[in-house]
Amino acid sequence: MGSKAMFKWAKTVAPAHVEQLIRAEQDINKALLIFDSATAEYTNGFKHNPNTFRLMISKLVSANQFRLAETLLDRMKEEKIDVTEDILLSICRAYGRIHKPLDSIRVFHKMQDFHCKPTEKSYISVLAILVEENQLRLAFRFYRYMRKVGIPPTVASLNVLIKAFCKNSVTMEKAMHIFREMSNHGCEPDSYTYGTLINGLCRFGNIVEAKELLQEMETKGCSPSVITYSSLIHGLCQLNNVDEAMGLLEDMMGKGIEPNVFTYSSLMNGFCKAGHSSRARDLFELMVQKRLRPNMISYSTLINGLCNEGKLNEALEILDRMKLQGLKPDAGLYGKIVNRLCDVCRFQEAANFLDEMVLCGITPNRVTWSLHVKTHNRIDDGCEDCDDELSQRQLDCDHPSLAHTKLALFPQFKD
């Protein structure tokens, strides 16, 4: 199990004391040592109880030590300590967290080995994991199995089923059908139901029906969340209807619902696509004022928009802010900047950025490879053809790592 090195114990040890020590220990190996050593001194007669087992298993799955966690389950069975549904379900959810849905199902079915009958909570949790991990065929089979064993439909289970059908444009109609039939099963749609459907409809471009659902949910007393509004705003921006999207932003803020980073990034993308990068930048600054941290999408959207409108210096300023926040530009973003620098004959700076890419360990992928070859050739050609006084040799002297950059990114250029 763990290390057998001894932990110094008093003559008598209480489970509460062991639990306190395990809870306070951040190092998983030391926590396991405490757990093991508490029973190693058999003279004190200590035995673990359900609480210490539950805590240790929780610590192990949090550290992705699943094999050891499941070993503890077997030990509980040997020591005739009840393995509860909550303990087993915590392992199921942990497997879902690391994208192993099949292990979630395996542990779920293992409940019967511990004489633990799963409740509706476990069934719905496993169904949600399968849907989240896009194991849709398995999810539908599992739902049928739920019904077969007598688990009745509830708002929670139908919401998960609706989410599964909203994953595909072909099955959106089925999602709407379940939604309209919910009341017949004694299940009234809630805010999550509406939000899921609105998100699905927007994803597949059905904005009209999504807006109708927004109005309907408000008349039914269901409050839209920031996610619901953001889905609609994103959908409108994808259809270049930025003005209506801004109207929704004002509407949600008027109701006391604060936009999140996704909301602002969607609007910024809409403005940049429409050629209004200055308005996108205003939204960016507003987001920062509200103490929201822009993410890679926020920065990339704005930098691309500014570059497309020839506002290169502003784009470089935003790029600097992005790096100060600890975010790394990807190959595509570097390529955008380098090409715009080449467009205005700023080849020295373009070369600097190529060097920076190498230092950051960023190399082109299959998609961006040809772009970077062309970009590098543009820099070489520009250094030769530009009316600058620097010759290619002088450039290499001032910028000695340019040759290294070429070889690092494009080994085929080696003489």
Secondary structure in CASP SS format (residue, H / E / C, confidence):
PFRMAT SS
TARGET T0000
AUTHOR 0000-0000-0000
METHOD secondary structure of the structure
MODEL  1
M C 1.00
G C 1.00
S C 1.00
K C 1.00
A C 1.00
M C 1.00
F C 1.00
K C 1.00
W C 1.00
A C 1.00
K C 1.00
T C 1.00
V C 1.00
A C 1.00
P H 1.00
A H 1.00
H H 1.00
V H 1.00
E H 1.00
Q H 1.00
L H 1.00
I H 1.00
R H 1.00
A H 1.00
E C 1.00
Q C 1.00
D C 1.00
I H 1.00
N H 1.00
K H 1.00
A H 1.00
L H 1.00
L H 1.00
I H 1.00
F H 1.00
D H 1.00
S H 1.00
A H 1.00
T H 1.00
A H 1.00
E C 1.00
Y H 1.00
T H 1.00
N H 1.00
G C 1.00
F C 1.00
K C 1.00
H C 1.00
N C 1.00
P H 1.00
N H 1.00
T H 1.00
F H 1.00
R H 1.00
L H 1.00
M H 1.00
I H 1.00
S H 1.00
K H 1.00
L H 1.00
V H 1.00
S H 1.00
A C 1.00
N C 1.00
Q C 1.00
F H 1.00
R H 1.00
L H 1.00
A H 1.00
E H 1.00
T H 1.00
L H 1.00
L H 1.00
D H 1.00
R H 1.00
M H 1.00
K H 1.00
E H 1.00
E C 1.00
K C 1.00
I C 1.00
D C 1.00
V C 1.00
T C 1.00
E H 1.00
D H 1.00
I H 1.00
L H 1.00
L H 1.00
S H 1.00
I H 1.00
C H 1.00
R H 1.00
A H 1.00
Y H 1.00
G H 1.00
R H 1.00
I C 1.00
H C 1.00
K C 1.00
P H 1.00
L H 1.00
D H 1.00
S H 1.00
I H 1.00
R H 1.00
V H 1.00
F H 1.00
H H 1.00
K H 1.00
M H 1.00
Q H 1.00
D H 1.00
F H 1.00
H C 1.00
C C 1.00
K C 1.00
P C 1.00
T C 1.00
E H 1.00
K H 1.00
S H 1.00
Y H 1.00
I H 1.00
S H 1.00
V H 1.00
L H 1.00
A H 1.00
I H 1.00
L H 1.00
V H 1.00
E H 1.00
E C 1.00
N C 1.00
Q C 1.00
L H 1.00
R H 1.00
L H 1.00
A H 1.00
F H 1.00
R H 1.00
F H 1.00
Y H 1.00
R H 1.00
Y H 1.00
M H 1.00
R H 1.00
K H 1.00
V C 1.00
G C 1.00
I C 1.00
P C 1.00
P C 1.00
T C 1.00
V H 1.00
A H 1.00
S H 1.00
L H 1.00
N H 1.00
V H 1.00
L H 1.00
I H 1.00
K H 1.00
A H 1.00
F H 1.00
C C 1.00
K C 1.00
N C 1.00
S H 1.00
V H 1.00
T H 1.00
M H 1.00
E H 1.00
K H 1.00
A H 1.00
M H 1.00
H H 1.00
I H 1.00
F H 1.00
R H 1.00
E H 1.00
M H 1.00
S H 1.00
N H 1.00
H H 1.00
G C 1.00
C C 1.00
E C 1.00
P C 1.00
D C 1.00
S H 1.00
Y H 1.00
T H 1.00
Y H 1.00
G H 1.00
T H 1.00
L H 1.00
I H 1.00
N H 1.00
G H 1.00
L H 1.00
C H 1.00
R H 1.00
F C 1.00
G C 1.00
N C 1.00
I H 1.00
V H 1.00
E H 1.00
A H 1.00
K H 1.00
E H 1.00
L H 1.00
L H 1.00
Q H 1.00
E H 1.00
M H 1.00
E H 1.00
T H 1.00
K C 1.00
G C 1.00
C C 1.00
S C 1.00
P C 1.00
S C 1.00
V H 1.00
I H 1.00
T H 1.00
Y H 1.00
S H 1.00
S H 1.00
L H 1.00
I H 1.00
H H 1.00
G H 1.00
L H 1.00
C H 1.00
Q H 1.00
L C 1.00
N C 1.00
N C 1.00
V H 1.00
D H 1.00
E H 1.00
A H 1.00
M H 1.00
G H 1.00
L H 1.00
L H 1.00
E H 1.00
D H 1.00
M H 1.00
M H 1.00
G H 1.00
K C 1.00
G C 1.00
I C 1.00
E C 1.00
P C 1.00
N C 1.00
V H 1.00
F H 1.00
T H 1.00
Y H 1.00
S H 1.00
S H 1.00
L H 1.00
M H 1.00
N H 1.00
G H 1.00
F H 1.00
C H 1.00
K H 1.00
A C 1.00
G C 1.00
H C 1.00
S H 1.00
S H 1.00
R H 1.00
A H 1.00
R H 1.00
D H 1.00
L H 1.00
F H 1.00
E H 1.00
L H 1.00
M H 1.00
V H 1.00
Q H 1.00
K C 1.00
R C 1.00
L C 1.00
R C 1.00
P C 1.00
N C 1.00
M H 1.00
I H 1.00
S H 1.00
Y H 1.00
S H 1.00
T H 1.00
L H 1.00
I H 1.00
N H 1.00
G H 1.00
L H 1.00
C H 1.00
N H 1.00
E C 1.00
G C 1.00
K C 1.00
L H 1.00
N H 1.00
E H 1.00
A H 1.00
L H 1.00
E H 1.00
I H 1.00
L H 1.00
D H 1.00
R H 1.00
M H 1.00
K H 1.00
L H 1.00
Q C 1.00
G C 1.00
L C 1.00
K C 1.00
P C 1.00
D C 1.00
A H 1.00
G H 1.00
L H 1.00
Y H 1.00
G H 1.00
K H 1.00
I H 1.00
V H 1.00
N H 1.00
R H 1.00
L H 1.00
C H 1.00
D H 1.00
V C 1.00
C C 1.00
R C 1.00
F H 1.00
Q H 1.00
E H 1.00
A H 1.00
A H 1.00
N H 1.00
F H 1.00
L H 1.00
D H 1.00
E H 1.00
M H 1.00
V H 1.00
L H 1.00
C C 1.00
G C 1.00
I C 1.00
T C 1.00
P C 1.00
N C 1.00
R C 1.00
V C 1.00
T C 1.00
W H 1.00
S H 1.00
L H 1.00
H H 1.00
V H 1.00
K H 1.00
T H 1.00
H H 1.00
N H 1.00
R H 1.00
I H 1.00
D H 1.00
D H 1.00
G H 1.00
C H 1.00
E H 1.00
D H 1.00
C C 1.00
D C 1.00
D C 1.00
E C 1.00
L C 1.00
S C 1.00
Q H 1.00
R H 1.00
Q H 1.00
L H 1.00
D H 1.00
C H 1.00
D H 1.00
H C 1.00
P C 1.00
S C 1.00
L H 1.00
A H 1.00
H H 1.00
T H 1.00
K H 1.00
L H 1.00
A H 1.00
L H 1.00
F C 1.00
P H 1.00
Q H 1.00
F H 1.00
K C 1.00
D C 1.00
END
